[in-house]
Amino acid sequence: MNKIYYLSTCDTCARIIKDLKLKEKKFIFQDIKNEKITAAQLDEMKKQTGSYEALFSRVALKYKTLDPKPSTEAEYKKLILGEYTFLKRPVIFIKGKIFVGNSKNNIAAAAEALK
């Protein structure tokens, strides 16, 4: 299953979707603002990445106001499930592999996996 978890209002996500031609490749799209990720979906992401922390976005505006900052896996999971902006995005599943975030290297690796 090829799937992308993204935010429809995120220009970076839109650019990545366009650059990787994901609409033409029949991906399943889940806008995490309109269709919240489930605990089971997040657990699958964690299984692939090894931690909830790897899925957590520290650049989210709401992160700056958190006090105290999360320090355990349970705290990261709870925050991600409670607020969609805490999920690092996009999260792309391609042929059983996961690509989290929008770094150039990560997107290049996703592009390579699509070949």
C-alpha positions as CSV (number, residue, x, y, z in Angstrom):
1,M,0.0,0.0,0.0
2,N,1.4,3.4,-1.0
3,K,0.0,6.1,1.2
4,I,0.8,9.7,2.3
5,Y,-0.1,11.4,5.5
6,Y,0.0,15.1,4.8
7,L,-1.6,18.5,5.6
8,S,-3.6,20.0,2.7
9,T,-2.7,23.6,3.9
10,C,1.0,22.9,3.9
11,D,2.8,24.3,0.8
12,T,5.8,22.0,1.4
13,C,3.5,18.9,1.4
14,A,1.8,20.2,-1.8
15,R,5.2,20.7,-3.5
16,I,6.4,17.2,-2.5
17,I,3.1,15.6,-3.8
18,K,3.6,17.4,-7.1
19,D,7.3,16.8,-7.4
20,L,6.9,13.0,-6.7
21,K,3.8,12.9,-8.9
22,L,1.9,11.0,-6.2
23,K,-1.6,11.8,-7.6
24,E,-0.6,10.1,-10.8
25,K,0.8,7.1,-8.9
26,K,-2.6,6.3,-7.2
27,F,-1.5,6.9,-3.6
28,I,-3.9,6.9,-0.8
29,F,-4.0,10.4,0.6
30,Q,-4.9,11.2,4.2
31,D,-5.1,14.9,5.2
32,I,-4.3,14.6,8.9
33,K,-6.3,17.8,9.8
34,N,-9.5,16.4,8.3
35,E,-9.0,12.7,9.0
36,K,-7.0,12.4,12.2
37,I,-4.5,9.6,12.5
38,T,-5.5,6.7,14.6
39,A,-3.5,5.1,17.4
40,A,-3.2,2.0,15.1
41,Q,-1.8,4.1,12.3
42,L,0.6,5.9,14.6
43,D,1.7,2.5,16.0
44,E,2.4,1.3,12.5
45,M,4.6,4.4,11.8
46,K,6.4,3.8,15.1
47,K,7.0,0.2,14.2
48,Q,8.7,1.4,11.0
49,T,10.7,4.2,12.5
50,G,11.5,2.7,15.9
51,S,10.1,5.6,18.0
52,Y,7.4,8.1,18.4
53,E,10.0,10.8,18.9
54,A,11.2,10.2,15.3
55,L,7.7,11.1,14.1
56,F,7.5,14.2,16.3
57,S,7.8,17.7,14.8
58,R,9.8,20.1,16.9
59,V,9.2,22.9,14.4
60,A,5.4,23.0,15.1
61,L,4.4,26.4,16.5
62,K,2.7,24.7,19.4
63,Y,5.9,23.0,20.4
64,K,7.4,26.3,21.5
65,T,4.7,26.8,24.1
66,L,4.9,23.3,25.6
67,D,6.1,23.3,29.1
68,P,7.4,20.9,30.1
69,K,8.7,19.5,26.8
70,P,8.0,15.8,26.1
71,S,10.7,13.3,27.2
72,T,9.1,9.9,27.0
73,E,7.7,7.8,24.2
74,A,4.3,7.9,25.8
75,E,4.4,11.7,25.9
76,Y,5.3,11.9,22.2
77,K,2.5,9.5,21.3
78,K,-0.1,11.4,23.3
79,L,0.9,14.7,21.8
80,I,0.9,13.5,18.2
81,L,-2.5,11.9,18.7
82,G,-3.9,15.0,20.4
83,E,-2.6,17.6,17.9
84,Y,-2.1,16.9,14.2
85,T,0.6,19.6,13.9
86,F,3.0,17.5,16.1
87,L,3.3,14.8,13.4
88,K,6.4,15.4,11.3
89,R,5.2,15.6,7.7
90,P,4.7,14.3,5.2
91,V,4.8,10.7,6.2
92,I,5.0,8.6,3.0
93,F,4.7,4.8,2.8
94,I,6.1,3.3,-0.4
95,K,6.3,-0.4,-0.9
96,G,6.5,-1.1,2.8
97,K,9.1,1.6,3.5
98,I,8.5,4.8,5.4
99,F,9.8,8.3,4.7
100,V,9.2,10.9,7.4
101,G,9.6,14.6,7.0
102,N,10.6,16.9,4.2
103,S,14.4,16.9,4.2
104,K,16.0,16.9,0.8
105,N,17.7,13.5,1.5
106,N,14.4,12.0,2.6
107,I,12.5,13.2,-0.4
108,A,15.3,12.0,-2.7
109,A,15.1,8.6,-1.1
110,A,11.3,8.5,-1.5
111,A,11.8,9.5,-5.2
112,E,14.3,6.6,-5.6
113,A,11.9,4.1,-4.0
114,L,9.2,5.1,-6.5
115,K,11.3,4.1,-9.4
